[in-house]
């Protein structure tokens, strides 16, 4: 089941904040939401990069939907993106 399907099932009309902490499955989950239809104002993604370029991949994907990287939350592995 995709995030889109869950949003539809629960009839969610608006998302202000999307927070993902899914142990390296953040990008597939992001790809499961229609970011043109559901446009969270902020997306926070926990990224443990460990040399796997997760940040670059997520940043590139979100940039293609006009999201911009804002900042890394201090003392955490959370990265904030906004539209």
N, C-alpha and C positions, 0 to 999 in steps of 0.2 A: 504494500500500500504506500502511495506517495503522500507527501505533505499536502499536495493539492487535493487529493481525495479526502484526507482528514478534514481539511478546511471546508470542503463542500459538505461532507457528512454532518458536520457540526454547525453549518450555516454561518460561518464566521465571515463578516462583511469587511472588517478593517483590522489591520495588524499595525500597531505602532512600534512594537519591539519584538524582534525575533532573536532568541538566544539559542545558540547551538553548542552543545558539549556532548559530542557523540563518538569520542575516541577514534578519530581519523576517518569518520564517515560523513564529515561536514559537507564536502563537495558533492557527493551523490545526493545528499538530502537537499542541498540548495538547488540542484538540478531537477528535483522533484516538485518544485514550487514555481508557478508561473509568475515571475517577477514583474511582468508587465500588467498582470491582472491584480495580483496582491502585492502591494508595494510598501513593505515595512519602512517606516521612517529611519529606523536604526536596525542594523544587524550586528550582533555581537557573536563572534566565533572564537571558541577556545581552540588554539592551535599549538600543539606540541610538535614543532617542526622537525627536530632531530635530523637535520640535513636532508629531508625528503621533499623540500620545496613546497610544502603545503601552503604556506602563506602566499607565495607567488602564484600558485594555481588558483587559490580562492580570490586573491586580489584581481587577477586577470579576468576571471569569470564574472565577478561582481562589477568590474569596470565596464564590461560589455553591456551592462544594464544601467550605466551611468552612476553607479555607486562609487563613492570615494572613501579611501582609507583615512580615518580621522586620527586615531591614536591607539597605542597599546596601553591597556590599563596597568598602571604600576603594580609591581609585585604580583603579577598574574600572567597567565598565558592567553588573556582575552584581548581580542582586537576588535575595534569598533569601526563600522562602515556606515556611511549615511548616503541618502539619495538627494 
